[in-house]
Amino acid sequence: MIRLLDLLEEERRKLNQLGEASLKQLIPLSDNPEVQEQSRRVDELVALYDDMKARRNRIAR
């Protein structure tokens, strides 16, 4: 789970960098396919983390 959190944090950093670069170039985030793809990756990792956390909590009960 710690590895997943590290990966999530790394992907979030990438998303932030892409977002900042896009805004500096005056490209709306919604019009930038790289930002959208990276955002989907982050969303998938967040969902995976939430699922793992929920399973872990069910086992602990």
Secondary structure, DSSP 8 states (H G I E B T S, - for coil): -HHHHHHHHHHHHHHHHHHHHHHHTT--GGG-HHHHHHHHHHHHHHHHHHHHHHHHHHHH-
